[in-house]
Amino acid sequence: MTSVVLSIGSNLGDRLARLQSVVDGLGDAVIAISPAYETAPWGGLEQGPFLNAVLIADDPALDGQGWLRRAQEFEQAAGRIRGERWGPRSLDVDLIACHSADGEVFSLENNLTLPHPLAHLRAFVMIPWLDIDPDAQLTVAGGPQPVARLVTELEPADRDGVRPSGLVLERGSTS
């Protein structure tokens, strides 16, 4: 395994600092960072807006399970409590897709499904990802699909719920 697409989000506390903690924690492994977007909550629960971003990172030493462990370590460090599904969270770090030298990695393990099975339905993932990789593809329904096309298939209200925040995450920050 070498690279991963990560979706990061927070709607509790200092949202930007929590997202920045992932960028800082990944250090030199970070290849690309999307702008931060303010997004409507997903999943139908009443809660505050999220800040979301997408990162692309590379670490040849990590496989899918290794990336999952890293994601969970970031969440734990931010005080993430796994309560209500799609509920408020201090930090959410989701693996969207992983790639090795041989191409996209697929997983159907109990704790890890790759590519992320709902990513193509989430404007807060697709729009930031498209910002940093206009040629991105995600396997959906058995075949690779351009993320640019998947964005156009999202409900207009979902796309409109993903708004530029004007906030940026930076490599080498000391937040």
Residue frames relative to the residue before (quaternion, step in Angstrom):
aa qw qx qy qz dx dy dz
M 1.0000 0.0000 0.0000 0.0000 0.00 0.00 0.00
T 0.0679 -0.8066 0.5837 0.0632 3.53 -1.02 0.67
S 0.8490 0.1117 -0.0437 0.5146 3.61 0.69 -0.90
V 0.1345 -0.7769 0.6137 0.0399 3.50 -1.29 0.58
V 0.2552 -0.6903 0.6497 0.1907 3.52 -1.27 0.56
L 0.0786 -0.8055 0.5873 -0.0039 3.57 -0.70 1.15
S 0.1999 -0.7228 0.6477 0.1342 3.54 -1.06 0.82
I 0.0512 -0.8035 0.5931 0.0011 3.57 -0.79 1.04
G 0.0684 0.8126 -0.5730 0.0814 3.55 -0.98 0.83
S 0.0037 -0.7779 0.6284 -0.0093 3.54 -1.28 0.53
N 0.0003 0.7901 -0.6118 -0.0387 3.54 -1.14 0.65
L 0.6459 0.4518 -0.3365 0.5153 3.56 1.20 0.55
G 0.8326 0.1947 -0.1450 0.4979 3.56 -1.07 0.74
D 0.7497 -0.3060 0.2843 0.5132 3.55 -1.15 -0.72
R 0.2555 -0.8331 0.4730 0.1299 3.54 0.23 1.33
L 0.6749 0.4966 -0.3071 0.4511 3.58 0.85 -0.92
A 0.6509 0.5130 -0.3193 0.4597 3.60 0.93 -0.84
R 0.6410 0.5214 -0.3318 0.4552 3.58 1.01 -0.73
L 0.6476 0.4886 -0.3190 0.4900 3.60 1.00 -0.77
Q 0.6449 0.5318 -0.3174 0.4478 3.56 0.96 -0.89
S 0.5940 0.5844 -0.3683 0.4123 3.60 1.08 -0.66
V 0.6308 0.5121 -0.3394 0.4740 3.60 1.08 -0.59
V 0.6355 0.5134 -0.3261 0.4757 3.58 0.93 -0.87
D 0.6745 0.4919 -0.2945 0.4651 3.59 0.88 -0.95
G 0.6725 0.5180 -0.2919 0.4408 3.56 0.96 -0.88
L 0.6786 0.4680 -0.2862 0.4884 3.57 1.10 -0.62
G 0.2083 -0.8349 0.4913 0.1346 3.58 1.23 -0.43
D 0.8613 -0.0900 0.0934 0.4912 3.53 -0.93 -1.02
A 0.5380 0.6250 -0.4098 0.3899 3.60 1.22 -0.17
V 0.5723 0.6060 -0.3797 0.4013 3.61 1.21 -0.44
I 0.2074 -0.7818 0.5823 0.0816 3.54 -0.85 1.08
A 0.8042 -0.0362 0.0756 0.5884 3.58 0.95 -0.91
I 0.1238 -0.7744 0.6196 0.0333 3.54 -1.17 0.77
S 0.3319 -0.7324 0.5560 0.2107 3.56 -0.78 0.99
P 0.5865 -0.4922 0.4662 0.4431 3.56 -1.27 0.09
A 0.4898 -0.6202 0.5116 0.3373 3.56 -1.24 0.34
Y 0.1697 -0.7774 0.6023 0.0640 3.54 -0.99 0.92
E 0.3240 -0.6741 0.6181 0.2419 3.54 -1.17 0.65
T 0.0288 -0.8355 0.5462 -0.0521 3.54 -0.68 1.11
A 0.5263 -0.5972 0.5060 0.3323 3.48 -1.23 0.60
P 0.5543 -0.6057 0.4387 0.3652 3.60 -1.04 0.66
W 0.2937 -0.7485 0.5764 0.1459 3.54 -1.15 0.74
G 0.7177 0.4658 -0.3184 0.4082 3.57 -1.00 0.72
G 0.5709 -0.6756 0.3426 0.3168 3.59 1.25 0.13
L 0.5742 0.5754 -0.4023 0.4213 3.62 1.19 0.10
E 0.4761 -0.6536 0.5106 0.2923 3.57 -1.05 0.80
Q 0.3045 0.7253 -0.5609 0.2580 3.58 -0.68 1.14
G 0.6539 -0.5294 0.3783 0.3860 3.53 -1.30 0.23
P 0.6405 -0.5414 0.3845 0.3858 3.57 -1.28 0.37
F 0.4079 -0.6935 0.5482 0.2282 3.52 -1.27 0.54
L 0.2474 -0.6231 0.6922 0.2672 3.44 -1.47 0.15
N 0.0172 -0.7990 0.6004 -0.0282 3.56 -0.88 0.98
A 0.0355 0.7597 -0.6490 0.0174 3.51 -1.27 0.57
V 0.2703 -0.7228 0.6050 0.1963 3.54 -1.32 0.20
L 0.1440 -0.7682 0.6215 0.0537 3.52 -1.09 0.88
I 0.1549 -0.7039 0.6741 0.1614 3.50 -1.30 0.45
A 0.0055 -0.8034 0.5932 -0.0513 3.55 -0.80 1.08
D 0.1955 -0.7785 0.5909 0.0812 3.53 -1.24 0.55
D 0.1965 0.7403 -0.6266 0.1438 3.56 -0.91 1.00
P 0.3267 -0.7906 0.4827 0.1875 3.59 -0.23 1.24
A 0.6265 0.5609 -0.3418 0.4196 3.61 1.18 -0.39
L 0.7023 0.4676 -0.2690 0.4645 3.61 1.20 -0.35
D 0.2048 -0.7172 0.6499 0.1458 3.51 -1.16 0.76
G 0.7761 -0.3361 0.2253 0.4838 3.61 -1.23 -0.14
Q 0.6748 0.4791 -0.2975 0.4760 3.59 0.90 -0.86
G 0.6238 0.5339 -0.3365 0.4611 3.59 1.07 -0.66
W 0.6479 0.4936 -0.3110 0.4898 3.57 1.01 -0.82
L 0.6298 0.5276 -0.3385 0.4586 3.60 1.01 -0.77
R 0.6356 0.5167 -0.3306 0.4687 3.62 0.94 -0.82
R 0.6455 0.5128 -0.3251 0.4634 3.60 0.93 -0.86
A 0.6422 0.5267 -0.3182 0.4572 3.59 0.93 -0.92
Q 0.6915 0.4742 -0.2823 0.4662 3.58 0.87 -0.92
E 0.6027 0.5431 -0.3566 0.4634 3.61 1.10 -0.61
F 0.6414 0.5089 -0.3257 0.4728 3.61 0.97 -0.80
E 0.6530 0.5140 -0.3100 0.4620 3.59 0.95 -0.89
Q 0.6633 0.5035 -0.3058 0.4616 3.59 0.90 -0.89
A 0.6469 0.5241 -0.3162 0.4548 3.59 0.97 -0.84
A 0.6950 0.4455 -0.2604 0.5007 3.59 1.17 -0.61
G 0.5519 -0.6473 0.3821 0.3611 3.59 1.25 0.18
R 0.2425 0.7931 -0.5235 0.1952 3.58 1.15 0.53
I 0.0925 -0.7511 0.6526 0.0380 3.52 -0.97 0.97
R 0.2941 -0.7614 0.5531 0.1670 3.55 -0.70 1.08
G 0.0729 0.8037 -0.5790 0.1164 3.51 -0.16 1.35
E 0.8501 0.0045 0.0523 0.5240 3.49 -0.67 -1.19
R 0.5081 -0.6480 0.4740 0.3119 3.57 -0.91 0.94
W 0.8405 0.0679 -0.1282 0.5220 3.55 -0.94 1.07
G 0.4233 0.7059 -0.4611 0.3316 3.57 1.20 0.50
P 0.7421 -0.3727 0.2898 0.4759 3.57 -1.30 -0.09
R 0.0149 0.8108 -0.5849 0.0164 3.56 -1.11 0.62
S 0.5203 -0.6273 0.4891 0.3108 3.50 -1.16 0.72
L 0.7810 -0.1205 0.0986 0.6048 3.57 1.04 -0.79
D 0.0544 -0.7576 0.6504 0.0139 3.52 -1.03 0.90
V 0.0172 -0.7773 0.6285 -0.0238 3.56 -0.82 1.04
D 0.0207 -0.8196 0.5711 -0.0412 3.57 -0.41 1.25
L 0.3618 -0.6769 0.5964 0.2350 3.53 -1.12 0.79
I 0.2163 -0.7953 0.5581 0.0960 3.56 -0.68 1.11
A 0.7746 -0.1494 0.1331 0.6000 3.57 0.89 -0.95
C 0.1470 -0.7599 0.6273 0.0864 3.53 -1.21 0.64
H 0.1006 -0.7918 0.6014 0.0353 3.52 -1.14 0.71
S 0.1701 -0.7426 0.6394 0.1035 3.51 -1.12 0.80
A 0.7243 -0.3907 0.3100 0.4761 3.55 -1.26 -0.13
D 0.6800 0.4935 -0.2751 0.4673 3.58 1.21 -0.53
G 0.6894 -0.4473 0.2858 0.4930 3.61 1.26 -0.08
E 0.7862 -0.3099 0.2303 0.4825 3.54 -1.29 -0.34
V 0.3264 -0.7348 0.5685 0.1740 3.54 -1.08 0.85
F 0.1619 -0.7769 0.6046 0.0683 3.55 -0.99 0.93
S 0.0258 0.7876 -0.6138 0.0480 3.56 -1.03 0.85
L 0.0482 -0.7700 0.6358 0.0247 3.53 -1.09 0.82
E 0.2405 0.7804 -0.5358 0.2145 3.57 1.03 0.79
N 0.6893 -0.5014 0.3304 0.4053 3.57 -1.23 0.48
N 0.7919 0.3108 -0.1557 0.5021 3.59 0.94 -0.83
L 0.7899 0.2317 -0.1210 0.5548 3.61 1.23 -0.06
T 0.0137 -0.7636 0.6451 -0.0223 3.54 -0.75 1.14
L 0.0275 0.7869 -0.6130 0.0646 3.54 -0.78 1.12
P 0.4797 -0.2688 -0.8270 0.1172 1.46 -1.73 1.78
H 0.6931 -0.4653 0.3430 0.4307 3.54 -1.30 0.41
P 0.4319 -0.7640 0.4127 0.2437 3.60 -0.59 1.08
L 0.7500 0.3673 -0.2198 0.5043 3.62 1.17 -0.36
A 0.3826 0.7665 -0.4624 0.2286 3.60 1.25 -0.13
H 0.6780 0.5159 -0.3017 0.4279 3.59 0.89 -0.90
L 0.6642 0.4854 -0.2993 0.4835 3.62 1.26 -0.25
R 0.6773 0.5119 -0.2612 0.4592 3.57 1.28 -0.24
A 0.3487 -0.7556 0.5230 0.1842 3.53 -0.39 1.26
F 0.6483 0.5386 -0.3219 0.4313 3.60 1.04 -0.73
V 0.6422 0.4387 -0.3222 0.5397 3.60 1.31 -0.07
M 0.7209 0.4912 -0.2660 0.4101 3.56 0.70 -1.11
I 0.6824 0.5029 -0.3047 0.4343 3.61 0.86 -0.91
P 0.6877 0.4415 -0.3135 0.4836 3.66 0.79 -0.81
W 0.6149 0.5442 -0.3549 0.4469 3.60 1.02 -0.72
L 0.6487 0.5211 -0.3134 0.4576 3.57 0.92 -0.87
D 0.5890 0.5897 -0.3571 0.4217 3.60 1.10 -0.68
I 0.7923 0.3308 -0.1638 0.4858 3.58 0.91 -0.88
D 0.7843 0.1380 -0.0990 0.5967 3.58 1.26 -0.21
P 0.1884 -0.8359 0.5068 0.0948 3.60 0.22 1.27
D 0.7055 0.4349 -0.2557 0.4977 3.60 1.21 -0.42
A 0.3270 0.7844 -0.4792 0.2193 3.60 1.28 0.15
Q 0.0943 -0.7605 0.6403 0.0521 3.51 -1.22 0.68
L 0.1131 -0.7650 0.6324 0.0444 3.53 -1.19 0.70
T 0.4015 -0.7053 0.5254 0.2556 3.56 -0.90 0.89
V 0.0720 0.7612 -0.6329 0.1217 3.52 -0.75 1.19
A 0.8492 0.0295 -0.0414 0.5257 3.59 -0.93 0.89
G 0.7913 -0.3952 0.1718 0.4337 3.55 0.84 1.04
G 0.8147 0.1820 -0.1157 0.5383 3.58 1.14 -0.20
P 0.5932 -0.5744 0.4183 0.3783 3.56 -1.18 0.47
Q 0.1011 -0.7807 0.6165 0.0153 3.54 -1.00 0.95
P 0.4859 -0.6427 0.4916 0.3304 3.61 -0.97 0.73
V 0.4935 -0.6541 0.4866 0.3030 3.57 -0.89 0.93
A 0.5920 0.5764 -0.3671 0.4272 3.61 1.05 -0.72
R 0.6808 0.4600 -0.2931 0.4888 3.60 0.97 -0.78
L 0.6243 0.5444 -0.3420 0.4437 3.60 0.99 -0.79
V 0.6101 0.5459 -0.3509 0.4544 3.60 1.05 -0.72
T 0.6777 0.4968 -0.3071 0.4468 3.60 0.89 -0.84
E 0.6605 0.5137 -0.3010 0.4574 3.59 1.20 -0.47
L 0.5186 0.6314 -0.4175 0.3976 3.59 1.26 -0.15
E 0.5991 -0.5464 0.4374 0.3889 3.55 -1.19 0.52
P 0.5610 -0.6176 0.4238 0.3526 3.63 -0.92 0.82
A 0.6405 0.5260 -0.3362 0.4474 3.62 0.95 -0.78
D 0.6368 0.5148 -0.3300 0.4697 3.60 1.06 -0.70
R 0.6490 0.5025 -0.3179 0.4745 3.59 0.95 -0.86
D 0.6759 0.5042 -0.2901 0.4525 3.59 0.96 -0.90
G 0.6299 0.5499 -0.3254 0.4415 3.59 1.23 -0.44
V 0.6363 0.4609 -0.3173 0.5310 3.58 1.33 0.02
R 0.0392 0.8410 -0.5301 0.1005 3.55 -0.15 1.35
P 0.5223 -0.6161 0.4732 0.3517 3.61 -0.95 0.78
S 0.3024 -0.7745 0.5320 0.1603 3.57 -0.90 0.93
G 0.4224 -0.6825 0.4817 0.3518 3.57 1.17 -0.52
L 0.5910 0.5559 -0.3599 0.4607 3.60 1.31 -0.01
V 0.1356 -0.7955 0.5873 0.0629 3.54 -1.07 0.75
L 0.3250 -0.6831 0.6216 0.2031 3.49 -1.30 0.60
E 0.1393 -0.8264 0.5442 0.0385 3.55 -0.93 0.85
R 0.4928 -0.6096 0.5322 0.3197 3.52 -1.19 0.67
G 0.8290 0.2581 -0.1718 0.4655 3.54 -1.11 0.67
S 0.3796 0.7127 -0.5014 0.3106 3.62 1.20 0.35
T 0.2434 -0.7576 0.5835 0.1622 3.56 -1.19 0.43
S 0.1315 0.8398 -0.5160 0.1061 3.57 0.95 0.88
